[in-house]
Amino acid sequence: MQGKRPSILGISGSERAGGNTDLALDHAGLLARERGAEFDAIHLRDHRISPCSPCGDCNSRLTPCELRDGMPDIVERMKRADGILYAVPVHGFGLAHLMQIFIERAGVGFLRFDRPLANKVGGIIVTGRRYSDSSVHNQLVDNLLLNRMILVGSGFPALLRNTSPEPGLNDAEGLDALERMVHRMLDMVQLLKSQEALTGEPVLPPTDRNERVSRQGARPLANRAP
């Protein structure tokens, strides 16, 4: 790969160190590094991330969230990466609460102003025992699309199931989907970088990012999704 190495940032929403989600994200990181890419991981459990507060001005404010916690640093790391890989377990038939709090704060408090993740390559890993992994995956797909990211198809989604009480990558089909997804993420990052190096311009123009301000002036748009 020519030029600066592609960089992928993995974000884990699991509370359990060394569990299925961590194993899956570690495997993704190994694959990325074998391809010559940079891979860094953030475990949300290691950071202080406050839930959205009752301030109630998220639909009108034009500046980032002012709560003092680990969110600004994480968002800056996301901005610097070429690709974002979410990894999360299913809890209570839904998205694990750490990731839910994170995507709410990130979207409403920071990303919605100018969509800085636009045109970055996105990927999703969901781990679970048996149920609701597709629902969780679909929610995160919606989040990536909301942020104008590029979701690279890889056949089946990377849903890894494990019915054993011991953590492990025991789902051969899910593991195959994970591996193909990581490789296709890196292929897309490389394609975008190569095209920009040739033309001096991004393949996808970074326009129409700010839905919080109308084209007529700095007036917040009403009734828009976070």
Secondary structure as UniProt FT lines:
FT   STRAND          7..12
FT   TURN            17..18
FT   HELIX           20..34
FT   TURN            35..36
FT   STRAND          38..43
FT   HELIX           44..46
FT   TURN            54..55
FT   TURN            58..60
FT   HELIX           71..80
FT   STRAND          83..91
FT   TURN            92..93
FT   STRAND          94..95
FT   HELIX           97..106
FT   HELIX           107..111
FT   TURN            112..114
FT   TURN            116..119
FT   STRAND          121..128
FT   HELIX           133..146
FT   TURN            147..148
FT   STRAND          150..151
FT   STRAND          158..161
FT   HELIX           172..199
FT   TURN            211..212
FT   TURN            215..216
//
